[in-house]
């Protein structure tokens, strides 16, 4: 088999065989196939797309290029959730204990934040003492005992994906639906999940800017998951404004606690229930989404979801008393109000800009080595659809420095006011198998 023939086949819009795809992935991972040939194939895929079978074969070839997490010691159907990234996206902190309270095992591998999006592990570390450094045995034992645990991303998972992603980044082939879908799904499958729920963000603050592209990506990932034996569902959700009101690590933990109490923001609550319902269905705990939602609402109402969060925190070395006393979470030294110079209805809030503002405060990283400040962040006081008068507070800043002028400007620039009252449609589409 020759790489040049594989490139020619995809150039001519022919369907690649499983063997051809595996030849490419194995050869490129080992360094036997040069970048220029890999680039040529990626560009041919970019222009000619891939069939569902090709995408599934590409995904599994990348899964098999490295280590795979073995979760067979954990009883039941292990369910994972993946978000394509957003600002104020606190859903994992809510979903992990919420779904675990239904006895669905949530064995989660999570990462840290980089750039304007936050990371689940960073947020959890706002709970003093919380750690994700668990042995495989301890991880499995915690999930078997209490149905929930989180570990950090580790091991040599999907090395082919890492190499191909770096090449896509410099060859203008990032925005290819089959390449994005197989990249995401390969990591989820290598992490050992039996079933996968996807939250595909759409809007100015998301990677996918249009609903059409978001639906195409979600459908591709759902198809891949089901084609390789992982029950998979997806939700298309809006990122035209930050999710909830809180941005920043301790801020978001408090908002997650409020949500588990039944007192959280409407949008965060709604998305958590929608995603949690899918997790309960693919996890075999409910026959349909309506039954699953009723079950989730019940564990919030009776307090068992909040109690599960406390158990989860204690199990991983965190201070569970902070769940009852979130005012003792890390606190910033300085607090500032951001007021509006205009009046009108909030029509748009630039989510990415808000994320950047929080990152400037120290809530996020620009490089993987950066230290983050768990206490700092932003709490929005006005959301899309709210009316703002001149002088009204639109956001509050928690900072450990007095130099916040650039942050104030970023927040002010993020708010776009007008005469029309608009409401964000949070959940655009639900995609099942």
matplotlib code that plots the C-alpha trace (Angstrom):
import matplotlib.pyplot as plt

x = [0.0, 1.3, 0.4, 0.3, -2.5, -4.5, -4.2, -5.2, -8.3, -9.5, -8.6, -10.9, -13.6, -13.4, -14.3, -11.2, -11.1, -10.5, -7.1, -6.1, -7.1, -5.2, -2.2, -2.2, -2.8, -0.2, 2.4, 2.0, 2.1, 5.4, 6.9, 7.0, 4.7, 6.0, 4.0, 3.6, 1.7, -0.4, -1.2, -2.3, -4.6, -6.1, -6.8, -8.4, -10.7, -11.4, -12.7, -14.3, -15.6, -15.9, -18.7, -20.0, -18.1, -14.8, -15.3, -15.9, -12.8, -10.7, -11.9, -11.1, -7.7, -6.8, -8.2, -5.9, -2.8, -2.2, -3.3, -6.9, -8.4, -9.9, -13.0, -14.2, -13.7, -16.5, -20.0, -22.8, -22.8, -20.2, -21.4, -19.3, -20.2, -18.3, -18.8, -17.2, -16.3, -17.9, -17.8, -19.4, -19.9, -20.3, -22.4, -19.9, -19.9, -23.7, -24.1, -21.5, -23.3, -26.8, -26.6, -24.6, -27.6, -29.6, -27.0, -25.6, -21.8, -20.0, -16.3, -15.0, -11.7, -11.4, -8.9, -7.7, -8.6, -6.6, -7.4, -10.9, -12.6, -12.4, -11.4, -13.3, -10.3, -9.4, -12.9, -13.0, -9.6, -11.4, -12.7, -9.7, -7.8, -9.6, -7.3, -7.6, -4.4, -6.0, -4.7, -6.8, -7.9, -8.9, -10.8, -12.7, -13.4, -14.9, -17.2, -18.3, -19.0, -20.5, -21.0, -18.8, -15.1, -13.0, -9.4, -7.1, -6.2, -3.2, -1.4, -0.6, -4.2, -4.7, -1.2, -2.3, -4.9, -2.3, -0.1, -2.9, -4.4, -1.1, -0.8, -4.4, -3.7, -1.0, -2.5, -5.9, -7.8, -9.1, -12.7, -13.5, -16.5, -15.2, -11.8, -13.3, -15.8, -13.2, -10.8, -13.3, -14.8, -11.4, -10.5, -13.9, -13.7, -10.1, -11.1, -13.3, -16.8, -19.6, -22.1, -21.5, -23.5, -22.3, -23.0, -22.2, -22.0, -23.1, -22.8, -20.3, -18.7, -18.4, -16.1, -19.1, -20.6, -23.7, -26.5, -26.0, -22.4, -23.1, -25.9, -23.6, -20.8, -23.3, -24.8, -21.4, -20.3, -23.5, -23.2, -19.6, -20.4, -23.3, -21.3, -18.6, -20.9, -21.1, -24.7, -24.4, -26.7, -26.2, -27.6, -27.0, -26.9, -26.4, -23.2, -24.5, -23.9, -22.1, -24.0, -25.3, -24.1, -20.8, -17.4, -14.3, -13.4, -14.8, -17.7, -18.7, -18.4, -20.8, -23.2, -23.1, -23.9, -26.9, -28.1, -27.9, -30.0, -32.6, -31.7, -29.4, -29.7, -32.5, -30.2, -27.7, -30.4, -32.2, -29.1, -28.0, -31.4, -31.4, -27.9, -28.5, -31.7, -29.7, -27.1, -29.8, -31.3, -28.0, -27.0, -30.0, -31.7, -34.7, -36.8, -37.1, -36.0, -39.2, -38.9, -35.3, -36.0, -38.6, -36.1, -33.4, -35.8, -36.7, -33.0, -32.6, -35.8, -35.0, -31.4, -29.7, -27.9, -26.3, -25.4, -23.8, -21.7, -20.5, -19.6, -17.7, -15.7, -14.8, -13.8, -11.2, -9.7, -11.8, -13.4, -17.1, -18.1, -17.7, -20.8, -22.8, -20.8, -19.8, -19.1, -15.8, -14.6, -11.6, -12.4, -10.8, -9.5, -11.1, -14.6, -15.7, -19.0, -19.2, -21.9, -23.6, -23.2, -26.2, -29.7, -31.8, -32.3, -29.3, -29.4, -26.0, -23.2, -19.9, -19.2, -15.6, -14.8, -16.2, -14.0, -11.0, -11.8, -11.9, -8.6, -6.9, -8.0, -6.1, -9.0, -7.6, -4.3, -2.5, 0.0, -0.3, 2.4, 0.5, -0.8, -4.5, -6.2, -9.2, -10.8, -11.1, -13.8, -16.9, -20.6, -23.0, -25.9, -27.7, -28.3, -29.8, -33.4, -32.9, -33.4, -30.5, -30.7, -27.8, -25.8, -27.1, -24.6, -24.2, -21.4, -19.3, -15.6, -13.7, -10.0, -6.7, -5.4, -6.6, -5.7, -8.9, -9.4, -8.8, -11.2, -13.9, -13.5, -13.7, -16.9, -18.4, -17.5, -19.1, -22.6, -24.6, -27.8, -30.7, -34.4, -35.6, -36.1, -34.6, -34.5, -31.8, -33.0, -30.8, -31.4, -31.4, -31.7, -31.7, -30.1, -30.7, -29.3]
y = [0.0, 3.5, 6.8, 8.5, 6.2, 6.9, 10.6, 10.2, 8.1, 10.8, 13.6, 11.8, 11.6, 7.8, 6.2, 5.2, 1.6, 0.8, -0.6, 2.6, 4.8, 2.5, 2.6, 6.4, 6.7, 4.1, 5.4, 9.0, 8.2, 6.2, 9.0, 6.9, 9.2, 12.8, 15.9, 16.9, 13.7, 13.9, 17.5, 16.5, 13.9, 16.3, 18.9, 16.2, 15.3, 19.0, 19.4, 16.0, 15.2, 11.6, 9.1, 8.0, 4.7, 6.5, 8.8, 5.9, 4.1, 7.2, 7.7, 4.1, 4.2, 7.2, 5.5, 2.5, 4.7, 4.9, 4.0, 3.4, 3.7, 0.4, 1.1, -2.5, -2.6, -0.1, -1.6, -0.4, 1.8, 4.5, 7.8, 10.7, 14.3, 16.5, 20.2, 21.9, 24.8, 28.0, 30.8, 30.2, 26.5, 25.0, 22.1, 19.3, 20.5, 20.2, 17.1, 14.8, 14.7, 15.2, 12.1, 10.1, 10.7, 8.5, 5.7, 6.3, 5.9, 9.1, 8.3, 11.6, 12.6, 16.3, 19.0, 22.4, 25.7, 27.5, 30.9, 32.3, 29.0, 27.6, 24.0, 21.7, 20.7, 24.4, 25.0, 22.0, 23.0, 26.1, 23.6, 23.5, 20.2, 18.8, 16.7, 14.6, 12.5, 9.1, 5.7, 3.6, 1.4, 4.3, 5.9, 2.7, 2.1, 5.6, 5.3, 1.9, 3.1, 6.6, 6.6, 9.7, 10.6, 12.9, 12.4, 14.5, 13.7, 11.5, 8.7, 8.5, 8.8, 9.3, 10.4, 10.3, 12.9, 15.2, 15.0, 15.5, 18.4, 20.2, 19.7, 20.8, 24.0, 25.1, 23.8, 25.5, 22.3, 22.8, 23.5, 20.1, 18.4, 14.8, 15.8, 17.7, 15.0, 12.1, 14.2, 14.7, 11.3, 9.5, 11.1, 10.3, 6.6, 6.2, 7.5, 4.4, 5.7, 3.3, 6.1, 9.7, 12.9, 15.9, 19.6, 21.4, 25.1, 27.5, 31.3, 34.1, 32.7, 29.2, 27.4, 26.7, 30.1, 28.9, 26.5, 24.7, 23.9, 22.9, 20.5, 19.0, 18.5, 17.1, 14.7, 13.5, 12.8, 11.0, 8.9, 8.0, 7.1, 4.8, 3.3, 2.2, 0.8, 3.8, 5.0, 8.7, 11.8, 15.5, 18.9, 22.1, 25.0, 28.7, 30.5, 34.0, 35.0, 33.4, 30.5, 31.5, 34.7, 33.6, 33.5, 32.5, 29.4, 30.0, 32.0, 29.1, 26.6, 28.7, 28.9, 25.1, 24.6, 27.0, 25.0, 21.8, 23.4, 24.4, 28.0, 28.4, 30.6, 29.5, 28.8, 26.7, 24.8, 24.1, 23.0, 20.8, 19.1, 18.6, 17.1, 15.1, 13.6, 12.4, 10.9, 9.1, 7.6, 6.5, 5.2, 2.9, 4.5, 6.1, 5.0, 8.4, 12.1, 13.1, 10.3, 11.2, 14.9, 14.1, 11.9, 14.6, 17.3, 14.9, 14.5, 18.2, 18.8, 16.1, 17.3, 14.1, 15.7, 18.3, 15.6, 13.6, 16.7, 16.9, 13.2, 13.6, 16.6, 14.8, 11.6, 13.5, 15.3, 18.5, 20.4, 19.3, 21.9, 24.5, 23.0, 24.2, 27.4, 28.6, 32.0, 30.4, 29.7, 31.8, 35.5, 38.3, 41.4, 44.1, 44.4, 46.8, 47.6, 48.0, 50.5, 51.2, 54.5, 53.7, 52.5, 49.9, 46.2, 43.9, 42.3, 40.6, 39.8, 38.9, 35.7, 35.3, 38.9, 38.2, 35.1, 37.1, 39.8, 37.1, 35.6, 39.1, 39.1, 35.8, 33.4, 31.7, 30.8, 32.0, 29.2, 25.8, 26.8, 29.9, 30.0, 30.9, 32.8, 30.8, 33.8, 36.3, 36.6, 38.3, 38.1, 39.4, 41.5, 41.8, 39.2, 39.2, 40.5, 42.6, 46.4, 48.6, 52.2, 54.6, 54.0, 50.5, 47.9, 45.4, 43.3, 43.0, 42.3, 40.4, 41.1, 40.8, 43.9, 47.5, 47.8, 46.7, 49.4, 47.1, 44.5, 47.2, 48.2, 44.6, 44.1, 47.3, 46.5, 43.1, 44.5, 45.6, 47.5, 48.2, 49.0, 45.4, 42.9, 39.6, 36.3, 33.8, 30.4, 28.2, 24.8, 24.9, 21.2, 17.8, 15.0, 11.4, 8.2]
z = [0.0, -0.9, 0.7, -2.7, -3.8, -0.7, -1.3, -4.9, -3.9, -1.5, -4.1, -6.5, -3.9, -3.4, -0.1, 1.8, 3.2, 6.8, 5.9, 4.0, 7.0, 9.4, 7.1, 7.2, 11.0, 11.9, 9.5, 10.4, 14.2, 13.7, 11.6, 8.4, 6.5, 6.1, 6.9, 3.3, 2.4, 5.6, 4.7, 1.2, 2.6, 5.2, 2.5, 0.3, 3.2, 3.8, 0.3, -0.2, 3.3, 4.6, 4.8, 8.2, 7.9, 7.0, 10.0, 12.3, 11.0, 11.3, 14.9, 15.9, 14.2, 16.3, 19.4, 18.7, 18.1, 21.9, 25.4, 26.3, 29.7, 31.0, 33.0, 33.1, 36.9, 37.2, 37.3, 35.0, 31.9, 32.2, 30.9, 29.8, 28.8, 26.4, 25.8, 22.8, 25.1, 26.3, 29.0, 32.3, 31.3, 34.8, 33.7, 34.6, 38.2, 38.3, 36.1, 37.8, 41.2, 39.7, 37.4, 40.0, 42.4, 40.0, 40.4, 36.9, 37.1, 36.1, 35.6, 34.3, 32.8, 32.7, 31.8, 32.8, 31.2, 28.5, 27.0, 27.5, 28.5, 32.0, 33.0, 35.2, 37.3, 38.0, 39.2, 41.5, 43.0, 44.4, 46.9, 49.2, 49.1, 46.1, 43.9, 40.8, 41.3, 41.8, 41.0, 38.5, 41.4, 43.6, 40.7, 40.0, 43.7, 44.2, 41.2, 42.3, 45.8, 45.2, 41.4, 40.7, 40.4, 38.3, 37.2, 35.1, 31.5, 31.5, 29.6, 25.9, 24.7, 21.0, 20.0, 16.3, 17.1, 18.8, 15.7, 13.2, 15.1, 15.2, 11.4, 10.8, 12.8, 10.3, 7.1, 7.2, 7.7, 11.2, 10.0, 8.7, 10.2, 9.9, 11.2, 14.2, 15.0, 14.9, 17.0, 19.8, 19.7, 19.6, 23.0, 24.5, 23.4, 24.5, 27.9, 28.3, 28.1, 27.3, 26.4, 25.5, 25.7, 23.7, 24.3, 21.0, 21.5, 18.8, 18.5, 18.7, 21.9, 20.4, 17.9, 15.7, 14.7, 12.8, 13.8, 10.5, 11.2, 14.8, 13.8, 11.2, 13.8, 16.4, 13.9, 12.7, 16.3, 17.3, 14.1, 14.9, 18.5, 17.6, 14.7, 17.0, 19.7, 22.1, 22.7, 21.9, 22.0, 21.6, 22.3, 20.4, 22.9, 22.5, 23.4, 22.3, 26.0, 28.9, 30.6, 33.9, 35.6, 37.1, 35.3, 37.3, 39.3, 42.8, 41.4, 39.2, 42.0, 44.1, 41.1, 40.7, 44.4, 44.0, 41.0, 42.9, 45.5, 42.9, 43.2, 40.2, 37.0, 34.7, 31.7, 33.6, 35.3, 32.0, 30.2, 33.1, 33.2, 29.4, 29.3, 32.5, 31.0, 28.0, 30.4, 32.3, 29.1, 27.5, 30.9, 30.9, 34.0, 32.2, 29.2, 27.7, 28.2, 30.0, 32.6, 33.1, 33.6, 36.3, 38.1, 38.0, 39.3, 42.2, 43.3, 43.3, 45.3, 47.9, 48.4, 47.3, 44.4, 46.6, 49.2, 46.4, 45.5, 49.1, 49.1, 45.8, 47.2, 50.4, 48.5, 46.6, 49.5, 49.3, 52.1, 51.9, 54.4, 51.6, 49.9, 52.9, 53.3, 49.9, 51.3, 52.6, 49.0, 47.9, 48.0, 46.1, 47.8, 45.6, 44.2, 41.5, 39.8, 36.1, 35.1, 31.8, 29.9, 27.7, 28.1, 26.3, 26.1, 26.2, 22.7, 22.8, 25.3, 23.7, 25.6, 24.3, 25.3, 28.9, 29.0, 28.0, 30.6, 33.3, 32.0, 32.3, 36.0, 36.4, 36.2, 33.1, 31.5, 28.4, 28.5, 30.3, 32.8, 34.1, 37.6, 38.0, 40.7, 42.0, 43.7, 40.8, 38.3, 37.0, 37.9, 35.3, 36.6, 33.3, 30.6, 27.1, 27.3, 30.4, 30.3, 31.3, 32.5, 32.4, 35.6, 36.2, 37.3, 34.4, 36.0, 39.2, 39.2, 41.9, 41.6, 43.5, 41.8, 41.7, 38.0, 36.3, 33.7, 30.8, 32.3, 32.8, 29.1, 27.9, 29.8, 28.6, 25.0, 25.4, 26.1, 23.0, 23.8, 21.5, 21.4, 20.8, 23.7, 22.6, 24.4, 23.7, 22.6, 24.8, 23.4, 19.6, 18.8, 20.5, 18.5, 19.4, 17.7]

ax = plt.figure().add_subplot(projection="3d")
ax.plot(x, y, z, "-o")
ax.set_aspect("equal")
plt.show()
